[in-house]
């Protein structure tokens, strides 16, 4: 069996204060970071785009933008490409 790949799936809204910590804590340990952004007004979306453009050399960070996301909407998890979430 091939080595499993690991994705971290994070739902965020108005999380600019902790976004950098979240990315740094997982980046070296996973194959993919999927951030679902749903309507932030505090600069979260701009910050994740900045971090992705400046630091994501391995292209691990994926950004899904779903302003009308409902936490119960399981289809959003299809944004992750790996086997372990």
N, C-alpha and C positions, 0 to 999 in steps of 0.2 A: 504494500500500500504506500502510495506517495505521501510525503509529509503534508499534513493538513495546513491549509492557509487560514489566517485569522483576520477577521474584520472587527473593528469597533464601530458601532452604530450609535450616534449621539443625536438626540433631539434637542434643539436649542432655540431659545428665544430670550433676547436681552441678556446675553451671557458674556459680553465683551470683557468683563473683569476677570473671568476664569478661563477664557478660551485658550490663551497661550499655555497655561498650565496643563489644560486637558491635552492639547496636542503634544507637548513635550513629554508628558508622563507615558504616553502610549507609542509615540512615533517609532522608536527603535525596537519595539517588541511585537509589532503587528505588521501585516502585509497591506492593510488598507484601513483608512479612517474615513468613515462616511458621516458627514454632518448634515442633518436635515434642519434647515433654517425656516422658521415659519412666522415671519412678521416682526422681526426685531426693529426697534426704533432707537437703540443706543449705540449703533456703530458695529454691531456684531458681524453683519454681513461684509462690511468694508474691511474689518480686521481679518476675517478668515481669508478673504481674497488676497490681502496683503501678505499674510503668512504663507499662503500657498504659492504666490508668485515669487516671493523672496527666498523661502527656505525649503520648499518641497521639491528637491532635486530628484527624488525617486518616484514622484507622481503618486504618492500614497493617499493624498487627501482628495476626497470626492465631496462635492457640495451639491446638495439637492435643495431646491428652493420651492417650498410648498406653502404659500401664505394661508391657505385654507385647510391645512393639515389638522386632522383629528387624531388624537393619540390612539384611538381604537382602529385607525386605518392601517391594517396589517400590510396592505400592498406596498407601503413605503419601504418596507424591508427588502423589497426586490432590488433596491438601489445598491445593495451590497453584492459583491461578486464572489466572495469566498465561502468556504464550507462551514466555518465556525464563526459565530457572531456573538 
